[in-house]
Amino acid sequence: MEIKKKQIFKTPAGLYLKVKIIRESKLHTLVLVDKKGNLLPERRNNRGHVIERSDRLCSEETILTFKKVN
């Protein structure tokens, strides 16, 4: 399977990730989205600390273990 920009994958943990940047080093940037493909902002606690980031770095091997949604 070839990884392309704007593809959406579902992780085993139930998160939906959209491919944002493809690099030659096979370490790609993915963004957290909802089921419809809308971007989700990073979550912060009441003190302003980030508890869930929206950008993720994943290797190509890891992405191939995810289920392709579209």
N, C-alpha and C positions, 0 to 999 in steps of 0.2 A: 504494500500500500504506500502510495506517495503522499507525503504531507504537503499541503498547500495552504496559503493564507486564507483566512476567514472560515476554515473548517471548524466545526464544533465537535468536541469529544466529551464523553461522560466518564468520569473516573470511578474506580471501585468504591470510593467513599461517597459517591452521589453528587459530586460537584460537576458543573458544566464549564468547560474551558474552551476558549476560542483562540486559534492560532493568530498571533499578532505579527511576529517577526521570525523569519526563517534565516538561520545563519549557516555558513559553510562548516562551522565547527560541530554541527549536529546538536547544538544546545540552543533550543528555540524558546522564545518568549510567548507565553500564553496569558490570556486575560480571563478573569472570572466573569461569567455571564449567567443569566437566568435561562429557563427553558426556551424562551422566545428569542434569545440571542441579544438581549439588552445588557449593556455593561452594568456591573454592580460596583459601587464605590467601595473603597476599603472601609472596614468597620473599626470604630474607635470606642474605647470605654469612656466613662464619665470624666476621667482625668486627661483625656486626649491622647492616650497611648494607642498605637495601632495594634489590634488584636487579630485582624485577618486582612492580609494584603490582597489586592486585586491582580497584581502581576505575579506570574510564576515562571521560573526557568525549569524546563524539563528536557532531558535528553531524548533523542529520537527513539531509543530503545524503550524508554518509559512510555512515550506517547503511543507506541505501537501496542502496548498492553491495554490501552483505553478503548472504549467502544465508540465508534464513529456515529454521530447523530445525523448529520446531513452531509 
